[in-house]
Every structure is written in C-alpha cells, then in structure tokens.
C-alpha cells in the first residue's frame, strides 16, 4: 500500500497540515475528513467581523477550493469519522466507507460546552461555533431586540460588542465575580468590564441561572436576581476537546489527546494537533497544556508535517492568544500559574497598556491592550526567560526594544 495520510477534522490545523506536508515534500495521498459541508475556514472572525456582516462568507475560507485540488488532497466533507481500527489502520466513516492510512492525524478540534439548564434547548437559544450558527444568529441581530448572553468569556464579550453597536439591548450573565476570568488577570478584567458597561452592555456578575422559559414568542431567563426577558439567548460557556474517537481507539487521553513534542500519540502511526491535543510545553505551568488558539494549530501542524516527512522537529513555542472587542485588541502571550508579581506598564485610562506577569523574577506572560510593542517584545522576553527589573519594565520612558 502506498503512503497515505488521513486527517480527521477540517479546520485550521488540517488546512495547514495539508500545505506543510506538500511543502516538506510528502508525495503520498492526503485525505481530509470534515463533518461540516465547508472547506476549512477561520473561526475567530465568526464572533466578530462575520457576525457583524463586515466579512463575506467566502473570505472565511483559509484557502480556496483550488488549493486542495492542486495539492492533490481529497476532501470528504459533511461526513463523520466514527471509529479507528488501529490493527487494520482504517478509519470508519458514517456512510460505511473505510479509509486506509499509513499515518492518521486527529485534528478533531473542539465543540461548545453544553449548559445543563432547563430550557436551554428552546427555540431562540443559540450556541456559536460554526458558520451555520452565526448565520442563524445574524437573522436575530436587529436594532431594538434584546439579547441575553450567558458567559463573559471571549465569545460572549465579542458578540456583546458587535450586538450593542448594532443597537440591541444586551445583557451578559456571568457566574464568576469577573469577566474573562479564565483568560485575563483581574486588572484587565476590570478594564473590559468598565469598557462594556460604558458602551451600554448590562453585565451582571455572580449570577446564578435557574431556567430558560418560553415567554410568548420570546424567552424569559430566570436568575438569582429575578426574571430577565429576551428575544434571543446566546450561550457561551466554553468549549471541550473532541476526543471520543481517541478514547474508543484506546489512545491516551487527559484533557485532550496526549501527544509528545512531535505530535505523536502513544500509537506511532497516529498524531493529534490543534484544540484536541494535550502537548508538552516548557512555558506552561506543569509542563503540559491544551491550547485553544489559531497559532498553536498552525505551528503544531507545521512541526507535525516535518516529523511525518522524516524531519523530526520538536514543538515548544510560546503560546499566544488574542481577542478583538470594539477598538481594542487584547493580545496575550505566555501562561502563568496565577501567582507571582504583576507589573503594569501604561495607563488603562489611555486605552493602551500592558500587564506583565513575573514568577521568581522571570517574565512568564504579558497581557497587552492596544500595546503591540509590549506584546511583541513580551513574547521574545518570555521565550528567553528574561529577567527585567519591575521598575524598568513599568517605565514607559524606557522603550520596549531596550528591554532585551
């Protein structure tokens, strides 16, 4: 049998892997299996420019359809992979087809976390993960309508920013005492809370949900603070990795499909990349992490392609993330344990500042708001495990380029 790479999943990681395999000289067959009817597309714009109507659907696609034809990549879309037969090296699909592989790459991504709330499945309640979700929601983003968003993470706040600018009455309900608690420090959370409230978003923290009920043609969200009417409810309470194929196949799973620094699972013929993979990373507390970000999907795909082509390339990059809300770009690099010292550079009132995280004197993370130099140099400093005196780091009179 000739060499064959089968990629299960048709997202950012899969698209990059196809490109990188051909760049690295892979001459075998490549097949991509995706459960949506679309070729690989970007997800970050879904809750921002695409939802707002500022980005056409065709501009979401990472590469044009012609790219896959030119790369001699066979696309099997609108089809689910349901099982892996590791002994026979076969992937079984929903339509009774079987795909033989010499190398299998699981790029299965993640899905929305379902909220176990009575009434959470009523018409008018939405989750946002794919193109179809946004297109259904777009029809309800009308001036004067009321939108209740459950969850004040990236997705919830990005949608809130779009909706309030479109003239909707927006309420965000968060169970925790601050917004973006999982992603940002308290200082950055407080800045975004104030920003959204000034824009007209009603954000309610420490709120316990009880149920969602029908209210005529609309809905009623019952909370610990009382009932809240809504024309539409968006639920955004995080995502979970798609690991079921790996579990049933007997691969090691621990908050993601466990891989080594080359992307390999405990089966040498099977790799995992992107949101679904738990990988070693020396910049992560504990030395292992699962990353939900575009850049990880791209970088991990590149390294895995090199390994498949016989040029092993260990992957150990500084993680980074971003979020666009209003005219604000939040860029985060590195990971921290939640302790250590915080150093504020700049003034939040100027809508341009950064917070650096130091642990034992070493810069381990930076959160930058409209502060590109701090973010870019911050990544370099994190990678170098640099030590910079806190007073120097905080001094805006000292250019970031002089911190190295």
C-alpha positions in Angstrom: 0.0 0.0 0.0 1.3 3.5 -0.9 1.8 6.1 1.8 -1.5 7.7 2.8 -2.2 10.5 5.4 -5.7 10.7 6.6 -6.6 13.9 8.5 -9.8 13.7 10.6 -11.0 17.3 11.1 -11.3 20.1 8.6 -10.2 23.2 10.5 -7.2 25.5 10.7 -4.8 22.7 11.8 -5.9 20.4 8.9 -5.5 23.1 6.3 -2.1 24.0 7.5 -1.1 20.3 7.7 -2.0 19.8 4.0 0.1 22.8 2.9 3.0 21.9 5.1 3.1 18.2 4.1 3.4 19.2 0.4 6.0 21.9 1.2 8.0 19.3 3.1 7.9 17.0 0.1 5.3 14.4 1.1 4.3 12.6 -2.1 1.7 10.2 -0.8 -2.1 10.6 -0.8 -3.8 13.1 1.6 -7.4 12.9 2.6 -9.2 15.3 4.9 -12.5 14.3 6.6 -14.7 17.0 7.9 -18.2 16.8 9.5 -19.3 20.2 8.1 -20.2 20.9 4.4 -17.4 23.6 4.2 -13.8 23.5 3.3 -11.5 24.6 6.2 -12.4 28.1 7.5 -11.3 30.5 10.2 -13.3 30.5 13.4 -12.1 33.7 15.1 -14.0 36.1 12.8 -17.3 34.3 13.4 -18.0 36.2 16.6 -16.7 39.5 15.3 -16.5 40.6 11.6 -18.6 37.8 10.2 -21.3 38.2 12.7 -21.3 42.0 12.2 -21.7 41.4 8.4 -18.4 43.0 7.7 -16.8 39.9 6.3 -18.3 37.8 3.5 -18.6 34.0 4.0 -16.1 33.3 1.2 -13.4 35.3 3.0 -13.6 33.0 6.0 -12.1 30.1 4.0 -8.4 29.7 4.8 -7.5 28.6 1.3 -9.6 28.4 -1.9 -11.0 25.1 -3.0 -8.5 25.1 -5.9 -5.7 24.8 -3.4 -6.8 21.4 -2.3 -7.1 20.2 -5.9 -3.6 21.5 -6.7 -2.3 19.8 -3.5 -4.0 16.6 -4.6 -5.9 16.5 -1.4 -9.1 14.5 -1.4 -11.8 16.3 0.7 -14.5 14.2 2.3 -16.9 16.8 3.7 -20.2 16.6 5.6 -19.1 13.2 6.8 -18.1 12.0 10.3 -15.4 9.6 11.3 -16.9 7.2 13.7 -14.2 4.7 14.6 -10.5 3.9 14.2 -9.3 0.3 13.6 -5.7 0.6 14.7 -4.9 -3.0 13.9 -6.0 -2.7 10.2 -5.0 1.1 10.0 -8.5 2.0 8.9 -10.8 5.0 9.7 -14.5 4.1 9.5 -16.9 6.8 8.3 -20.6 7.4 8.8 -21.5 6.4 5.2 -19.9 2.9 5.7 -16.8 4.0 3.8 -13.4 3.0 5.1 -10.2 4.9 4.6 -6.9 3.2 4.8 -4.0 5.1 6.3 -0.3 4.7 6.9 -0.4 7.9 9.1 -3.5 9.2 10.8 -3.8 12.8 12.2 -6.5 13.7 14.5 -7.4 17.3 14.1 -10.8 17.0 15.5 -10.9 20.3 17.3 -13.4 21.2 19.9 -17.1 21.8 20.4 -19.2 24.1 22.6 -19.7 23.1 26.1 -23.5 22.5 26.6 -25.1 24.2 29.5 -27.3 21.8 31.6 -30.0 24.3 32.2 -33.8 23.7 31.9 -35.0 25.3 28.7 -31.5 25.7 27.3 -32.7 23.9 24.1 -35.7 26.1 23.4 -36.0 27.9 20.1 -34.3 31.2 20.4 -31.4 29.7 22.4 -28.1 29.6 20.4 -24.5 28.4 20.7 -21.8 29.8 18.5 -19.2 27.5 17.0 -19.6 27.3 13.2 -20.8 29.2 10.1 -24.3 27.9 10.4 -24.6 29.1 14.0 -23.7 32.6 13.1 -25.9 32.8 10.0 -28.9 31.7 12.2 -28.0 34.3 14.8 -27.5 37.1 12.2 -31.2 37.0 11.4 -31.9 38.0 15.0 -29.3 40.7 15.4 -31.8 43.6 14.8 -31.8 47.1 16.4 -34.1 47.2 19.5 -34.1 43.5 20.1 -33.0 42.1 23.4 -30.1 39.7 23.6 -29.0 37.8 26.8 -25.6 36.3 26.7 -24.7 33.6 29.2 -21.0 33.6 29.8 -18.5 36.5 29.9 -15.6 34.9 28.1 -14.1 35.8 24.8 -17.1 34.7 22.7 -19.7 36.3 24.9 -17.9 39.6 25.1 -17.0 39.7 21.4 -20.7 39.1 20.5 -21.8 41.7 23.1 -19.5 44.3 21.4 -21.0 43.6 18.0 -24.6 43.5 19.2 -24.6 46.7 21.3 -23.1 48.6 18.3 -26.0 47.3 16.2 -28.4 48.8 18.6 -29.5 45.7 20.6 -30.3 45.7 24.3 -27.5 43.4 25.5 -27.3 41.7 28.9 -24.4 39.4 29.9 -24.8 37.0 32.8 -21.6 35.6 34.4 -21.4 33.2 37.3 -17.9 34.3 38.3 -17.0 37.5 40.0 -15.3 39.0 37.0 -15.3 38.8 33.2 -12.7 36.7 31.2 -11.7 35.2 34.5 -10.1 32.2 32.7 -8.1 34.2 30.3 -7.2 37.6 31.9 -5.9 38.9 35.2 -8.1 41.0 37.5 -6.7 44.3 36.2 -7.5 43.5 32.6 -10.9 42.1 33.5 -11.8 45.3 35.3 -10.8 47.4 32.3 -13.0 45.3 30.0 -15.9 45.3 32.4 -15.9 49.1 32.5 -15.5 49.3 28.8 -18.5 47.2 28.1 -20.7 48.9 30.6 -19.8 52.3 29.2 -20.8 51.0 25.7 -24.2 50.1 27.1 -23.8 46.4 27.9 -25.5 45.3 31.1 -23.1 42.9 32.7 -24.2 41.0 35.8 -21.6 39.1 37.7 -22.0 36.4 40.4 -25.3 35.5 38.8 -26.8 32.1 39.2 -29.1 30.7 36.5 -32.2 28.8 37.2 -34.0 28.2 33.9 -35.0 29.5 30.5 -38.7 29.5 29.8 -41.0 30.5 26.9 -42.4 34.0 27.2 -44.9 34.3 24.4 -42.9 34.5 21.2 -39.8 35.3 23.2 -37.9 33.9 26.2 -37.6 34.5 29.9 -34.2 33.8 31.6 -34.8 33.1 35.3 -31.8 34.1 37.5 -31.0 34.5 41.2 -31.6 38.2 40.6 -35.1 37.7 39.1 -36.5 37.1 35.6 -35.0 38.7 32.5 -36.9 38.8 29.2 -35.0 38.1 26.0 -35.7 37.8 22.3 -32.6 35.7 21.9 -30.2 33.9 24.3 -26.6 33.1 23.3 -24.9 30.5 25.5 -21.1 30.8 25.6 -19.7 28.8 28.5 -16.5 27.4 26.9 -15.5 24.5 24.7 -14.4 20.9 25.2 -12.0 18.9 23.1 -13.3 16.3 20.7 -11.5 13.2 22.0 -14.2 10.5 21.6 -12.5 8.8 18.6 -9.2 8.6 20.5 -10.9 7.3 23.7 -12.7 4.5 21.8 -9.5 3.6 19.9 -7.7 3.2 23.3 -5.3 6.2 22.9 -4.2 8.0 26.0 -6.4 11.0 26.8 -6.0 13.5 29.6 -7.7 16.9 29.0 -7.0 16.2 25.3 -5.3 13.6 23.2 -1.9 13.1 24.8 1.0 13.7 22.4 4.7 14.1 22.6 6.7 17.1 21.4 6.4 15.9 17.8 2.7 15.5 17.9 2.7 11.7 18.2 0.2 9.8 20.3 1.1 6.5 22.0 0.4 4.8 18.7 3.3 5.7 16.4 1.1 5.9 13.3 -1.3 8.4 14.9 -0.8 12.1 15.6 -3.0 14.8 17.1 -2.9 18.5 16.6 -4.9 21.6 17.4 -7.5 22.2 20.1 -7.9 18.4 20.7 -4.3 17.8 21.6 -2.6 17.9 25.0 1.1 18.6 24.4 4.3 19.2 26.4 5.2 22.9 26.7 8.0 24.2 28.9 6.3 27.6 29.1 3.2 26.0 30.7 2.8 25.5 34.5 3.2 21.8 35.0 4.9 21.4 31.6 1.8 20.2 29.6 -1.1 22.2 28.1 -4.0 22.0 25.7 -4.2 25.2 23.7 -7.3 26.7 22.1 -5.8 29.1 19.6 -5.2 29.5 15.9 -1.4 30.0 16.2 -1.0 26.7 18.1 -3.0 24.9 15.4 -0.8 26.4 12.6 2.6 25.9 14.4 1.8 22.4 15.6 0.7 21.4 12.1 4.0 22.6 10.6 6.1 20.7 13.1 4.0 17.5 12.7 4.3 17.7 8.9 8.0 17.8 9.2 8.0 14.8 11.5 5.8 12.8 9.2 8.2 13.6 6.4 11.2 12.2 8.3 12.5 15.6 9.6 11.5 15.5 13.3 11.0 19.0 14.6 10.1 19.3 18.3 7.4 21.9 19.0 7.8 24.2 22.0 6.5 27.7 21.2 5.4 30.5 23.5 1.5 30.3 23.5 -0.3 33.4 22.4 -4.0 34.4 22.1 -6.0 37.5 21.1 -9.5 39.0 21.2 -10.9 42.0 19.3 -13.7 44.0 21.1 -14.7 47.4 20.0 -11.5 49.3 19.0 -9.5 47.2 21.5 -7.1 44.4 20.6 -6.2 42.2 23.5 -3.0 40.1 22.9 -1.8 37.6 25.4 1.5 35.7 25.3 2.7 33.1 27.7 1.0 31.2 30.5 1.2 31.8 34.3 0.3 30.0 37.4 -1.9 32.8 38.9 0.7 33.8 41.4 3.8 35.9 41.1 4.2 39.6 40.6 2.2 41.8 38.3 3.8 44.8 36.6 1.5 47.4 35.0 3.0 49.4 32.1 0.9 52.3 30.8 -2.4 53.6 32.0 -5.7 51.7 31.3 -7.5 55.1 31.1 -5.5 55.7 27.9 -6.9 52.5 26.4 -3.3 51.3 25.8 -1.4 49.4 28.5 0.1 46.0 29.4 0.3 43.8 32.4 3.4 41.6 32.8 3.5 38.5 34.9 6.8 37.7 36.7 7.4 34.5 38.6 10.6 34.3 40.6 11.7 37.4 38.7 11.2 35.8 35.3 8.7 37.2 32.8 6.3 34.4 32.0 3.3 36.2 30.5 2.1 39.5 29.2 -1.5 40.8 28.6 -1.4 43.8 26.2 -4.3 46.0 25.3 -3.7 48.1 22.2 0.0 47.8 23.0 1.7 46.0 20.1 5.3 46.8 21.2 4.7 45.4 24.7 3.1 42.3 23.2 5.8 41.6 20.6 8.8 42.2 22.8 7.0 40.4 25.6 6.9 37.3 23.6 10.6 37.5 23.0 11.3 38.1 26.6 9.1 35.1 27.6 10.9 32.9 25.1 14.3 34.0 26.5 13.0 33.5 30.1 14.3 37.0 30.7 14.6 38.9 33.9 13.8 42.6 33.8 13.7 44.8 36.9 10.0 45.6 37.6 10.5 49.4 37.8 12.3 49.4 34.5 9.5 47.2 32.9 6.9 49.7 34.2 8.7 52.8 33.0 7.1 54.0 29.7 10.1 56.3 29.2 12.2 53.1 28.5 11.3 51.8 25.0 10.4 48.1 24.9 13.1 47.4 22.4 15.6 48.3 25.1 14.3 45.6 27.5 16.1 42.7 25.8 
